[in-house]
Amino acid sequence: MTLPALAYIGIGSNTGDRLYYVEHSLKLLARDPQITLQARSPIYETAPVGGPPQGLFLNAAASLKTSLPPTLLLRRLLAVEKTLGRERRERWGPRTIDLDLLIYGSILMYTPALILPHPRMLTRSFVLEPLYDIAPELPVPGTGRTVAQFHRKTQG
């Protein structure tokens, strides 16, 4: 059995009932006996970054206590996306829900299926702003810096 770890996820939605998708994704994750929702950020409305022209996003972050190893947690996130109608038609295209595994404990991982910490999280204010709300002093694995330090860089 894996010891519980603290993982951080980014959440985004920009099609359909965006608020429903953000809220319901957290409810579905919380139903898993191996996942406990620890904290969640406020929800932000943000402009899309990259990809085709599309609507505004609702973005948030959450921390999860889990006994699932990183690859199985990722699989669970993808299952919730599928349950909520996520279709992967084009990279960075519109989506009902997007659940990104940002940080899992202090693990550094680089595999074809999963990179930890998330490779683009440190340059995206729509990720750092909500993550800062729930974990400003969280060390970002492999960087020697905290979320707050990266957050300051995207703000100024």
N, C-alpha and C positions, 0 to 999 in steps of 0.2 A: 504494500500500500504506500502511495506517495504521501509525504507530509504536506499539509496545506501550504500553499504559496499565495502570495498576493499578486494578482495580475491586473493590468489596466487596459481598458478597451476604449476605442474611439467609436462614436456612433454618428451616422449621418443618414438623412433621408431628403429627397427632393422631388418625389412624385406622389400623387394621391394624397391621402390624409397623413401628412408628414408627422404630425404629433402622435397620432395613433401608432404609426410604425416605430417611432422612437420608444414610446412608453411600453408598447406590447413586446418589443424585443427584450426589454429588461424583465418583464413579467415572465416571459418564456424561459429566459436564462435562470431566473430565480426558482423556477419549478424543478430544476435539476438538483437532485440530492447532493451532488458533488460541487455545487456552486452556491455561494452565499454572496449576495450583493452587500458590499461594505459601505460604499458612498457613491453618490452621483452628483454631477455638476448641474448647474442651471443649463437651460437650452438656449443656444444662440442661433440667430438667423444669419447666414453667411452667403457670400457670392461663391459660385463654383470656381474651381481652380483647374485649368486644363480641360481637355476634352471638348466635345461639341457644345454649341450654345444650348443652355438648359436653365431650368428654374433655380431659385434660391434654395439653399439647404437649411435644414435644422440640424445642428450639431451639438453633441454632448460627449461627456466622458464618464466612465464608471470604474470603480475598483471592485474586483471580485476575489473572494477567498475561495480557492479551489484545490481539490486533491487530484484533479486531472493534470497530466503532464501537458506541456505546451502544444504538442501536435494534436492531442485529443481535444484540448480546449478549442483550438482552431477549428477542428472538425465540428464541434458543437456550435460554434459561432456561424459557420457556413450552413449548418442544418437549420438554424433559426432564420437566417436570411432566406433560405429556400422555402420554409414554411410561410414566410411573409411575402412570397411572390417575387423575390429577387431573380432577375434574369440578366445574365452577363452577355450582352450583345456587342458592346464596344467598350474599349478601355476608357475609364473615367466618364462613362455615359451616365444618363439619369438612372436613378435606382430607388426602389421602394425603401430599402434599408441597406446600410453598409456597416458591418461590424468588423473593426480592425483590431487585432491583438497588437498593442503598442509595446508593452513591457510585461515580462513575466519574471518576477523576483529579480535576481541579479544575473539571469541567464543571458549569455551571448550565444546566438545561434545563426548559422548561415547555411540553409539547405534550400533546394529548389522549391520546397513547399512553404517554408517559413523563415523569415529573417527577423531576429530580435536583437536590439529594439527595432521597431518598425523603421525602415530606411528613410522615409520622407517625413516622419513626425516632427523633426526638429526645425524644419523650415516652414511649417504650416501653422499659421496663427489659429486657424479653425480647429486644430488639434491641441495646440499648446494652451490656448486660453481656457477651455474647459478643464484640461488636465491640471493646469495651475490652480484652478478653483478647489480641487479636491486633494492635491498632493504637491504643493509648491516646493517642498524640501526633498522630494523623491529623487534619489540619485539615478541618473540615466546610465545604465550599464555601459561600460567601456569608454565613457567620456570624462570621468572625473568631475562632472558638473551636475547641477540639479536642474529640475524642470524650471524653477524660478530664474536661473541664470540664462537658460535658453529663451524663456518667455520675454525677458527684458530685451534681448537682441531683436526679437520680432516686433517689439513695440516701438522701437526708436530708430 
